[in-house]
Structure formats: C-alpha cells, structure tokens
C-alpha cells in the first residue's frame, strides 16, 4: 500500500473536536513549544496555519481562544495527517522542567493533568487521569477527556513516559470509547520495558 493511500485512510478516521467551553483559553507557550520542536520547514507550515486562525506573532505569554487552537489542530490533521499531530504532542514536553519529586513514569504521567490545567483558563477543558498502574506487567491505563486530538494526547503520553522508561508503547484502548470514533474521551494503554 502506498504512503499516500495509507495517509488518506488514516486522515479519514479523524473527527474534528469541539471545545467543552468556547470561552476557554490556551497559553501561547503551549503552542510555541510544540511548533518549535519541529524541523524548520514544518515550523513555517504550522505558523501559516496559526495565521489562518488569526493567531499572528505567536507570543508565549499571551492567551488564545481554545476554539482557534482546536481549529489549528484540525487543519494540521487534515493537511498533514495524524503522525504530525502525534509529533506535536511529543514535542510539547521538550523543554519541560520537572521538580525533583517527579522521578518515575507514574509521577510524570500524573503531572500531565496539573500542567494541562496550568496552561488553560476561563472555562472547563477536561482532564488527564491515570486509572491504574500495574507495576508487574509494566502497564498503565490513562483516561483522557479533552477536546484535543487522540494522536496529540498519545504523543504527550509517549514523550512523558520516555523520560522515565525505555521501550515505551502507547496505544488507544480498543475496548473503550475514543475521540477518533466521535466520543469526548479516549483511553490509552501505556506499556514499557
């Protein structure tokens, strides 16, 4: 199967998300970190998409409408596919600093919800939640109830887990609801060596 055909199939599974509260806002640093983590040619494309949503001269200290930000991710998913959205999720943690007590995969994944809420304001934006961690099986179940694409969340979980463990694999739990199938939440299985 050609890469083009595979990309068309993957993109056809993308469902546009809507914010839970249209008044919610996102800190510019969140967008800036994910875009700056990409190669320079990709950064130009992402900045053009931001400008298409009236986000010009992206400022790390400024707050932006969550509706515009979700529209940006929708456009990226449509134009560049789920792998690019996944990469944006992975790069969001590239420059993140962690307190010394965050020294395990469990602590790191639990920290995502705190960081998420610190970077959003003025409305309900959902949550990230660790449901369980089976240390013997080296498997963690995460619930994600937010308006961001599945592949973006999977990228965040992958990057965070890799800070603490090797052999990380993050997949959407096929037995649970998923945003890719029109739900408001997705569940993920994080496994590691």
N, C-alpha and C positions, 0 to 999 in steps of 0.2 A: 504494500500500500504506500502511495506517495506521501511525503510530508504534507503537501498541500491538502490532499484529501483528508488526512488524519486531523489537520488543524481545523478544517471545515466541520468535521464531525464533532470535535471537542467543543468548538465555539457554539454549535447548535444546541449544546446542553446548557449553555449559560442562560440564567434567568436574571433579569435586572432586579435589583433590590431597591426598596424604598426605605427612607429613614423612619424610625418609630415616631420621632418628634421633629417636624420640619424646622423648629426653632433652634435645634441643637447646633453647636459649632465645634470645629476641629482646629486644634493649634497647628499653625503653619509648619512648625518644626517637624511634625509627623510626616507631612507630605515631602518636605525638603529632604529629610533623612533617607526616605525610600528612593527618591529620584536621584540624589547624589551618589547612591550606592550602585547605580547602573553605569555601563560604559557611556562615554561622552556622546556617541551618535544616538543612543537611546534617550539620553537626557534631553536632547533637543526635541525629539518627538513628544516626550512627556510634557515639556514646558509648553509646546504648541497646543496640546490637548487642554492643559490648565487654562491657557489664554482663551480657548474656545468656551470655557465655563466662567469667563470674566475673572479669573484668578491670574492677575498680571503682577509681575515683580514680586514673586512669592517671598514672603517675609516670615522667618522662623518665629517671630514674636506676635504675629497677628493671628486673629481668629477668623475662620472661614466657614461659610454655610455648609452644613453636612450634606444638604441636597446637591450642592455643586461638587463636593468631593465624591459622593457616590456616583454622580454622573460622569466624573473623570474616570473612575474605575470601570464603569460600564463601557465607556468608549475604549479604554485600553483593552478590556477583554474582547470587545468586538473587533478592534483593529489589529491587535497583536496576539490575542489568544491567552489561554489560561496559564501557560508557562511564564509569560511576562508578569501576570498578576501574582503568581507564586513567587517570582523573583523579587517583586516589590515588597511582599510580605517578609521575605528573608532579609532584605537589606534594611528594614526599619530598625533593627536592633544592632546594626553595625557599630555605631558609636555609643551604645548604651553603657552607662556605668552602673555597677551594682554595689549595694552595701555589702560588707564582708559576710554578713549572716546569710546572704543568698549564695550558697555554695553547693547546691545539689540540683538535680533535674526537677525534683518536686518543688523546692523553693522557687526556682526560676519560673516554672510554669504557673505556679500560684501568683507570682508577681505580675503576670501579664494583665490581669484584671485591674490591679491598682494603677499600673501605668496607663492603661486604656482610659480609665476614668479621669486621670490627671490631665489627659490630652483632649478631653471633650468637656463641654459645658453647655448650660442653658437648655437642657432637655434630656429626656431618657434616651440612652444609646445602647442599652442591653448590657451583656456581661460575658466574661470568660470564666469557666468554673472547672476545677479538677474534680471529677466524680470519684475516682479511685486510683490507687497506685498499687499494683501487685508487684512487690519488690522481687519475689522469687521468679516470676515469669517475665520480669522487666517490661511491664506493660502498664500504660497509663491511659485512662479514659478521660477525655476533655469534652465539655459541652460548651458550645459557642452560640449565644443568642445575640446577634447584632446585625446591622444592615450591610456589612461588608461581604465581598465575595468569598466563597468557600476556599478558593485557591490562595487568596490573600491570607486568611487565617491559618491555613495549612503551612504557608511559608513562615509565618510568625512562630508557630509551634516548632517547626523544623529548626529554625535558627536558634531559638532558645534552648531546645533540647541538646543541640550540638555543642553548646557552650559547656555542657557538663558531662556528656556521654558520647561514645562513638557508636557507629552502626545504627544511627537513628533512622527510623522509617515512620512516616506519618501518613495515615490513610483515613478517608472518610468511612465511618462505620456504616456498612450497607444495611444493617438491620434497624437503623434509627432514621428519624426524619432528617432531611438535608435541604439546604438552601438551593442546591442545584436542581431539586425536584419541586421547587416552589414553596418550601417551608420557610419559617423565620429563624430556624436554628439548624445547626449541624453538630454531629458528634464525631469525635476523632479518636483513633487508636494510635497512641504513640508507643512505639517499641524501640528497644535499644539493646546493645550487647553488654 
